[in-house]
Structure formats: C-alpha cells, structure tokens
Amino acid sequence: MTPLYLISLPLDMVSFHRWAGQRGIGTDEGRALHHLLGESFGKGVLQPFRLMVAPNGATGTLYAYTRADRTALVQTTRDFGLPDALAVCDPARLAAKAMPEDWREGRRLAFDLRARPVRRLLKPAGVFPKGAEVDAFLLEALRRFPEGRPAEGVAGAPITREGVYFQWLAERLSGAARVEEVRLARFERRAVLRGSKSIEGPDAVFHGELVILDGAKFAGHLASGLGRHTAYGYGMMLLRPAR
C-alpha cells in the first residue's frame, strides 16, 4: 500500500483571510481551507487536515495526512495551482514525513483530536427531523429524558458531555484502538457553512491516550479521519508519545 505521509504547511493568516474574502467564501475557516487545498493540491488530497493557530496569531501551521509524497504535491501545484492561492500556501515551504507502516498491537499512544461529535438521525427525535445532524450529547439527553432533564437532586443516571463524547469516540475507534482516557480540552458551539446551508454544532478538542488493538484498522482511521466533516478541518488525529 502507498505510504501515508504527514505534511506541515505554514500559512500567513492575514493573506489567507484576504484570499477567502476576495473569493467570497466567507468566514468559515474550514470551508475556505477546503477550497484552498483542493484548488492547490487536488480535491481530497490533503485530508483530513488541522489548522493550528496561536491566539491572535498572524501565522498558522496546517497539518494533513496524504498518500502523495512531497515531490508529487509540489509538482501538482506547479502544474495546476492558481497564483493567488499559491501566494497563500507556498509549496516551497511544505514539509513531509512518512508515517509508520506497521502499528504494533498493544502500543500505547497519546493523541490530540479536533472533531464534531454528532450523529445523523435515522428517525425523528424531539424537534429534529429524520436526517438531521445533532450533537451527540444533546441526542443522548433527549433519549434519556424525553420529558426534559430532571430537577437537581432527583434520582437518575448522571449524564455529562465528556462522558457522552468519550463513548462517541470509543465507537469510532472500535476494533482499531481502545481509548484508555480522554479529556475535553476545548469545547464550543460553532456554525459551519456547507454549500448555502449553515449547520450549528459542537466543535471539540480531545486530548487522551489509547492502546492499539488492530494496526491496519488504526492506520485506516488515521488516513480517513474520525467522524463527520473530515474535509473541512475535523477528524485528524495527531499522535505523540504516551506518558
């Protein structure tokens, strides 16, 4: 199988937002990056990806997984990249490394993941119609308490956002890795644009540790990303040594 590569690409955030504004793409960074990377490197080539920017930072770094090596990526931009896009994501500054081809069963790793923990409804739930994309925590609350959350002190199984999201993540990695611990490092509700439609939902960053159960399946999850919206800056699992 073609190796999986991890790439990093510095971005000037001022130039990036100016480019997005000139293109009329809007303020959704994930959507703008989806267009920028697709036009520069090919549709879906750098995916999943994650943009890391310090608070109020003028520069950022984009990380992504890809099956294309650095030489192929740079050649694609030379052949097809638009000059205004390449002024934002200069391919000369792109760096790449090959990821391990074999992930040993039982190996423990720490991870950093930005995701949208949502579920697609197979049938209506509360005010949400069939097919709606709903926050996994809100959906679990509707399932457990269809008449509304009980008052403080009333007996009942507790429900926490972190606990529900832990289960959501464990399901996504089922058979590939066992999540040993996870912490909700950041959470906010964010509206994203998909076509002309605005979708509001959870934007969460998880820090945790896992143990690999099946190396091939785990590698597949790295390459494809976890959850929905992997083409828009979600679902990329960054790895580091466990404690």
C-alpha atoms as a printed R data frame, in Angstrom:
    type eleno elety resid chain resno       x      y       z
1   ATOM     1    CA   MET     A     1   0.000  0.000   0.000
2   ATOM     2    CA   THR     A     2   1.129  3.563  -0.666
3   ATOM     3    CA   PRO     A     3   2.649  5.058   2.488
4   ATOM     4    CA   LEU     A     4   0.749  7.647   4.489
5   ATOM     5    CA   TYR     A     5   2.524 10.983   4.859
6   ATOM     6    CA   LEU     A     6   2.118 13.716   7.445
7   ATOM     7    CA   ILE     A     7   2.680 17.154   5.970
8   ATOM     8    CA   SER     A     8   3.013 20.592   7.513
9   ATOM     9    CA   LEU     A     9   2.496 23.857   5.672
10  ATOM    10    CA   PRO     A    10   2.948 27.353   7.181
11  ATOM    11    CA   LEU     A    11   0.151 29.827   6.394
12  ATOM    12    CA   ASP     A    12   0.077 33.599   6.634
13  ATOM    13    CA   MET     A    13  -3.336 34.096   8.240
14  ATOM    14    CA   VAL     A    14  -3.756 37.684   7.023
15  ATOM    15    CA   SER     A    15  -3.155 36.615   3.422
16  ATOM    16    CA   PHE     A    16  -5.382 33.584   3.879
17  ATOM    17    CA   HIS     A    17  -8.357 35.585   5.168
18  ATOM    18    CA   ARG     A    18  -7.840 38.194   2.446
19  ATOM    19    CA   TRP     A    19  -7.863 35.435  -0.193
20  ATOM    20    CA   ALA     A    20 -11.052 33.907   1.287
21  ATOM    21    CA   GLY     A    21 -12.735 37.314   1.299
22  ATOM    22    CA   GLN     A    22 -11.790 38.019  -2.294
23  ATOM    23    CA   ARG     A    23 -13.168 34.634  -3.320
24  ATOM    24    CA   GLY     A    24 -16.423 35.262  -1.429
25  ATOM    25    CA   ILE     A    25 -16.004 32.061   0.566
26  ATOM    26    CA   GLY     A    26 -16.959 33.641   3.880
27  ATOM    27    CA   THR     A    27 -15.656 33.419   7.433
28  ATOM    28    CA   ASP     A    28 -15.757 29.622   7.863
29  ATOM    29    CA   GLU     A    29 -12.034 28.758   8.001
30  ATOM    30    CA   GLY     A    30 -12.622 25.057   7.403
31  ATOM    31    CA   ARG     A    31 -14.640 25.730   4.255
32  ATOM    32    CA   ALA     A    32 -12.060 28.226   2.989
33  ATOM    33    CA   LEU     A    33  -9.223 25.761   3.584
34  ATOM    34    CA   HIS     A    34 -11.226 23.044   1.826
35  ATOM    35    CA   HIS     A    35 -11.299 25.232  -1.296
36  ATOM    36    CA   LEU     A    36  -7.700 26.445  -0.970
37  ATOM    37    CA   LEU     A    37  -6.212 22.957  -0.595
38  ATOM    38    CA   GLY     A    38  -8.435 21.428  -3.280
39  ATOM    39    CA   GLU     A    39  -7.527 24.073  -5.831
40  ATOM    40    CA   SER     A    40  -3.817 23.888  -4.996
41  ATOM    41    CA   PHE     A    41  -3.135 20.182  -4.407
42  ATOM    42    CA   GLY     A    42  -6.187 18.378  -5.816
43  ATOM    43    CA   LYS     A    43  -9.578 17.519  -4.367
44  ATOM    44    CA   GLY     A    44  -9.297 15.427  -1.199
45  ATOM    45    CA   VAL     A    45  -5.515 15.004  -1.489
46  ATOM    46    CA   LEU     A    46  -4.710 16.731   1.816
47  ATOM    47    CA   GLN     A    47  -7.388 15.240   4.029
48  ATOM    48    CA   PRO     A    48  -8.008 15.075   6.927
49  ATOM    49    CA   PHE     A    49  -6.289 18.282   7.970
50  ATOM    50    CA   ARG     A    50  -5.964 20.521  11.014
51  ATOM    51    CA   LEU     A    51  -5.077 24.204  11.205
52  ATOM    52    CA   MET     A    52  -3.146 25.218  14.328
53  ATOM    53    CA   VAL     A    53  -3.014 28.934  15.130
54  ATOM    54    CA   ALA     A    54  -1.927 30.574  18.389
55  ATOM    55    CA   PRO     A    55  -4.471 33.016  19.874
56  ATOM    56    CA   ASN     A    56  -4.376 36.203  17.777
57  ATOM    57    CA   GLY     A    57  -1.518 34.674  15.785
58  ATOM    58    CA   ALA     A    58  -0.564 36.172  12.432
59  ATOM    59    CA   THR     A    59   0.722 32.822  11.175
60  ATOM    60    CA   GLY     A    60  -0.510 29.264  11.475
61  ATOM    61    CA   THR     A    61   0.523 25.755  10.507
62  ATOM    62    CA   LEU     A    62  -1.652 23.369   8.566
63  ATOM    63    CA   TYR     A    63  -1.132 19.643   9.184
64  ATOM    64    CA   ALA     A    64  -2.637 16.942   6.977
65  ATOM    65    CA   TYR     A    65  -2.398 13.281   6.090
66  ATOM    66    CA   THR     A    66  -1.957 12.320   2.437
67  ATOM    67    CA   ARG     A    67  -0.928  9.439   0.187
68  ATOM    68    CA   ALA     A    68   1.083 11.791  -2.036
69  ATOM    69    CA   ASP     A    69   4.743 12.457  -1.271
70  ATOM    70    CA   ARG     A    70   6.265 15.937  -1.224
71  ATOM    71    CA   THR     A    71   7.603 15.733  -4.775
72  ATOM    72    CA   ALA     A    72   4.176 14.849  -6.175
73  ATOM    73    CA   LEU     A    73   2.444 17.565  -4.144
74  ATOM    74    CA   VAL     A    74   4.836 20.279  -5.284
75  ATOM    75    CA   GLN     A    75   4.582 19.151  -8.909
76  ATOM    76    CA   THR     A    76   0.782 19.317  -8.750
77  ATOM    77    CA   THR     A    77   0.899 22.917  -7.558
78  ATOM    78    CA   ARG     A    78   3.336 23.822 -10.343
79  ATOM    79    CA   ASP     A    79   1.077 22.268 -12.970
80  ATOM    80    CA   PHE     A    80  -2.353 23.360 -11.746
81  ATOM    81    CA   GLY     A    81  -2.138 25.766  -8.802
82  ATOM    82    CA   LEU     A    82  -3.601 29.251  -9.171
83  ATOM    83    CA   PRO     A    83  -1.101 32.054  -8.439
84  ATOM    84    CA   ASP     A    84  -3.280 33.776  -5.820
85  ATOM    85    CA   ALA     A    85  -3.793 30.506  -3.930
86  ATOM    86    CA   LEU     A    86  -0.102 29.603  -4.057
87  ATOM    87    CA   ALA     A    87   0.767 33.019  -2.656
88  ATOM    88    CA   VAL     A    88  -1.120 31.920   0.477
89  ATOM    89    CA   CYS     A    89   0.151 28.317   0.734
90  ATOM    90    CA   ASP     A    90   3.661 28.437  -0.723
91  ATOM    91    CA   PRO     A    91   4.514 24.814  -1.679
92  ATOM    92    CA   ALA     A    92   8.223 25.548  -1.297
93  ATOM    93    CA   ARG     A    93   7.632 25.671   2.482
94  ATOM    94    CA   LEU     A    94   5.824 22.334   2.610
95  ATOM    95    CA   ALA     A    95   7.465 19.640   4.749
96  ATOM    96    CA   ALA     A    96   6.557 15.951   4.819
97  ATOM    97    CA   LYS     A    97   7.428 12.723   6.635
98  ATOM    98    CA   ALA     A    98   6.305  9.152   6.108
99  ATOM    99    CA   MET     A    99   4.155  7.694   8.888
100 ATOM   100    CA   PRO     A   100   4.926  4.206  10.275
101 ATOM   101    CA   GLU     A   101   3.630  1.399   8.065
102 ATOM   102    CA   ASP     A   102   3.155 -1.014  10.967
103 ATOM   103    CA   TRP     A   103   1.375 -0.097  14.204
104 ATOM   104    CA   ARG     A   104   2.125 -2.727  16.856
105 ATOM   105    CA   GLU     A   105  -0.814 -4.203  18.725
106 ATOM   106    CA   GLY     A   106  -0.676 -3.145  22.387
107 ATOM   107    CA   ARG     A   107   1.260  0.064  21.723
108 ATOM   108    CA   ARG     A   108   0.048  2.979  23.816
109 ATOM   109    CA   LEU     A   109  -0.119  6.439  22.214
110 ATOM   110    CA   ALA     A   110  -1.282  9.890  23.219
111 ATOM   111    CA   PHE     A   111  -3.491 11.795  20.802
112 ATOM   112    CA   ASP     A   112  -4.860 15.252  20.053
113 ATOM   113    CA   LEU     A   113  -8.085 15.343  18.047
114 ATOM   114    CA   ARG     A   114 -10.414 18.090  16.869
115 ATOM   115    CA   ALA     A   115 -13.820 16.684  15.945
116 ATOM   116    CA   ARG     A   116 -17.537 17.367  15.621
117 ATOM   117    CA   PRO     A   117 -19.152 14.690  17.827
118 ATOM   118    CA   VAL     A   118 -22.520 14.498  16.071
119 ATOM   119    CA   ARG     A   119 -24.909 11.770  14.994
120 ATOM   120    CA   ARG     A   120 -27.102 11.621  11.902
121 ATOM   121    CA   LEU     A   121 -30.698 10.799  12.838
122 ATOM   122    CA   LEU     A   122 -32.244  7.694  11.299
123 ATOM   123    CA   LYS     A   123 -35.637  8.779  12.634
124 ATOM   124    CA   PRO     A   124 -37.069 11.995  14.124
125 ATOM   125    CA   ALA     A   125 -36.050 12.899  17.699
126 ATOM   126    CA   GLY     A   126 -37.696 15.754  19.583
127 ATOM   127    CA   VAL     A   127 -37.765 18.793  17.319
128 ATOM   128    CA   PHE     A   128 -35.163 17.267  14.969
129 ATOM   129    CA   PRO     A   129 -36.338 15.627  11.725
130 ATOM   130    CA   LYS     A   130 -35.006 12.417  10.216
131 ATOM   131    CA   GLY     A   131 -31.608 13.001   8.632
132 ATOM   132    CA   ALA     A   132 -30.695 15.920  10.890
133 ATOM   133    CA   GLU     A   133 -27.156 16.197  12.258
134 ATOM   134    CA   VAL     A   134 -27.377 16.509  16.055
135 ATOM   135    CA   ASP     A   135 -24.864 16.982  18.868
136 ATOM   136    CA   ALA     A   136 -24.265 13.513  20.379
137 ATOM   137    CA   PHE     A   137 -24.674 14.930  23.902
138 ATOM   138    CA   LEU     A   138 -27.983 16.608  23.118
139 ATOM   139    CA   LEU     A   139 -29.261 13.444  21.446
140 ATOM   140    CA   GLU     A   140 -28.340 11.330  24.478
141 ATOM   141    CA   ALA     A   141 -30.119 13.810  26.765
142 ATOM   142    CA   LEU     A   142 -33.240 13.571  24.581
143 ATOM   143    CA   ARG     A   143 -33.079  9.788  24.689
144 ATOM   144    CA   ARG     A   144 -32.689  9.561  28.463
145 ATOM   145    CA   PHE     A   145 -35.013 12.388  29.394
146 ATOM   146    CA   PRO     A   146 -37.701 12.739  26.693
147 ATOM   147    CA   GLU     A   147 -39.805 14.841  29.071
148 ATOM   148    CA   GLY     A   148 -36.917 17.156  29.954
149 ATOM   149    CA   ARG     A   149 -33.960 16.991  32.338
150 ATOM   150    CA   PRO     A   150 -34.956 16.153  35.938
151 ATOM   151    CA   ALA     A   151 -34.533 18.761  38.670
152 ATOM   152    CA   GLU     A   152 -31.406 18.776  40.836
153 ATOM   153    CA   GLY     A   153 -31.474 16.014  43.424
154 ATOM   154    CA   VAL     A   154 -33.888 13.770  41.525
155 ATOM   155    CA   ALA     A   155 -32.554 10.224  41.221
156 ATOM   156    CA   GLY     A   156 -31.352  9.163  37.781
157 ATOM   157    CA   ALA     A   157 -28.279  8.179  35.843
158 ATOM   158    CA   PRO     A   158 -25.973 11.218  35.507
159 ATOM   159    CA   ILE     A   159 -25.114 12.430  32.037
160 ATOM   160    CA   THR     A   160 -22.082 14.540  31.184
161 ATOM   161    CA   ARG     A   161 -20.899 15.946  27.891
162 ATOM   162    CA   GLU     A   162 -17.427 14.479  28.408
163 ATOM   163    CA   GLY     A   163 -18.868 11.026  29.136
164 ATOM   164    CA   VAL     A   164 -21.104 11.044  26.050
165 ATOM   165    CA   TYR     A   165 -18.258 12.231  23.832
166 ATOM   166    CA   PHE     A   166 -15.963  9.553  25.296
167 ATOM   167    CA   GLN     A   167 -18.489  6.921  24.149
168 ATOM   168    CA   TRP     A   168 -18.811  8.579  20.737
169 ATOM   169    CA   LEU     A   169 -15.033  8.446  20.250
170 ATOM   170    CA   ALA     A   170 -14.763  4.866  21.526
171 ATOM   171    CA   GLU     A   171 -17.370  3.802  18.946
172 ATOM   172    CA   ARG     A   172 -15.432  5.449  16.121
173 ATOM   173    CA   LEU     A   173 -12.258  3.574  17.083
174 ATOM   174    CA   SER     A   174 -13.971  0.280  17.934
175 ATOM   175    CA   GLY     A   175 -11.853 -2.675  16.876
176 ATOM   176    CA   ALA     A   176  -8.898 -0.464  15.983
177 ATOM   177    CA   ALA     A   177  -7.923  1.003  19.354
178 ATOM   178    CA   ARG     A   178  -9.129  1.133  22.949
179 ATOM   179    CA   VAL     A   179  -9.479  4.626  24.383
180 ATOM   180    CA   GLU     A   180  -7.871  4.489  27.815
181 ATOM   181    CA   GLU     A   181  -8.555  8.047  28.854
182 ATOM   182    CA   VAL     A   182  -9.805 11.239  27.256
183 ATOM   183    CA   ARG     A   183 -10.183 14.849  28.325
184 ATOM   184    CA   LEU     A   184 -12.294 17.511  26.669
185 ATOM   185    CA   ALA     A   185  -9.558 20.118  26.250
186 ATOM   186    CA   ARG     A   186 -11.753 22.675  24.453
187 ATOM   187    CA   PHE     A   187 -15.406 22.942  23.531
188 ATOM   188    CA   GLU     A   188 -17.573 25.492  21.774
189 ATOM   189    CA   ARG     A   189 -20.625 25.536  19.574
190 ATOM   190    CA   ARG     A   190 -19.829 26.642  16.048
191 ATOM   191    CA   ALA     A   191 -21.857 27.172  12.887
192 ATOM   192    CA   VAL     A   192 -20.269 25.910   9.672
193 ATOM   193    CA   LEU     A   193 -21.259 26.500   6.073
194 ATOM   194    CA   ARG     A   194 -21.879 23.557   3.761
195 ATOM   195    CA   GLY     A   195 -22.999 24.941   0.434
196 ATOM   196    CA   SER     A   196 -25.577 27.604   1.247
197 ATOM   197    CA   LYS     A   197 -26.649 25.856   4.456
198 ATOM   198    CA   SER     A   198 -25.438 26.848   7.929
199 ATOM   199    CA   ILE     A   199 -25.098 23.901  10.339
200 ATOM   200    CA   GLU     A   200 -24.658 24.647  14.041
201 ATOM   201    CA   GLY     A   201 -22.993 22.039  16.224
202 ATOM   202    CA   PRO     A   202 -20.216 21.049  18.635
203 ATOM   203    CA   ASP     A   203 -16.557 21.829  17.986
204 ATOM   204    CA   ALA     A   204 -14.439 19.808  20.410
205 ATOM   205    CA   VAL     A   205 -10.743 19.149  21.013
206 ATOM   206    CA   PHE     A   206  -9.871 15.902  22.781
207 ATOM   207    CA   HIS     A   207  -6.604 15.009  24.498
208 ATOM   208    CA   GLY     A   208  -6.150 11.436  25.610
209 ATOM   209    CA   GLU     A   209  -4.380  8.108  25.341
210 ATOM   210    CA   LEU     A   210  -5.251  4.903  23.518
211 ATOM   211    CA   VAL     A   211  -3.953  1.372  23.034
212 ATOM   212    CA   ILE     A   212  -3.782 -0.071  19.524
213 ATOM   213    CA   LEU     A   213  -5.812 -3.261  19.004
214 ATOM   214    CA   ASP     A   214  -5.501 -3.674  15.220
215 ATOM   215    CA   GLY     A   215  -2.682 -1.881  13.426
216 ATOM   216    CA   ALA     A   216  -4.237 -1.967   9.950
217 ATOM   217    CA   LYS     A   217  -7.590 -0.635  11.137
218 ATOM   218    CA   PHE     A   218  -5.870  2.066  13.195
219 ATOM   219    CA   ALA     A   219  -3.847  3.183  10.166
220 ATOM   220    CA   GLY     A   220  -7.075  3.353   8.186
221 ATOM   221    CA   HIS     A   221  -8.645  5.677  10.748
222 ATOM   222    CA   LEU     A   222  -5.581  7.948  10.616
223 ATOM   223    CA   ALA     A   223  -5.870  8.201   6.845
224 ATOM   224    CA   SER     A   224  -9.637  8.732   6.681
225 ATOM   225    CA   GLY     A   225 -10.193 10.804   9.839
226 ATOM   226    CA   LEU     A   226 -12.771 10.335  12.589
227 ATOM   227    CA   GLY     A   227 -16.363 11.486  12.443
228 ATOM   228    CA   ARG     A   228 -18.023 13.876  10.017
229 ATOM   229    CA   HIS     A   229 -16.624 16.976   8.239
230 ATOM   230    CA   THR     A   230 -13.167 15.482   7.713
231 ATOM   231    CA   ALA     A   231 -12.844 17.509   4.502
232 ATOM   232    CA   TYR     A   232 -13.245 20.727   6.499
233 ATOM   233    CA   GLY     A   233 -10.649 20.566   9.274
234 ATOM   234    CA   TYR     A   234 -12.119 17.946  11.626
235 ATOM   235    CA   GLY     A   235 -11.219 14.357  12.419
236 ATOM   236    CA   MET     A   236  -7.422 14.467  12.112
237 ATOM   237    CA   MET     A   237  -5.734 12.506  14.911
238 ATOM   238    CA   LEU     A   238  -2.311 13.912  15.815
239 ATOM   239    CA   LEU     A   239  -0.130 11.490  17.774
240 ATOM   240    CA   ARG     A   240   2.593 11.826  20.371
241 ATOM   241    CA   PRO     A   241   4.340  9.505  22.866
242 ATOM   242    CA   ALA     A   242   2.239  8.321  25.791
243 ATOM   243    CA   ARG     A   243   3.196  9.388  29.266
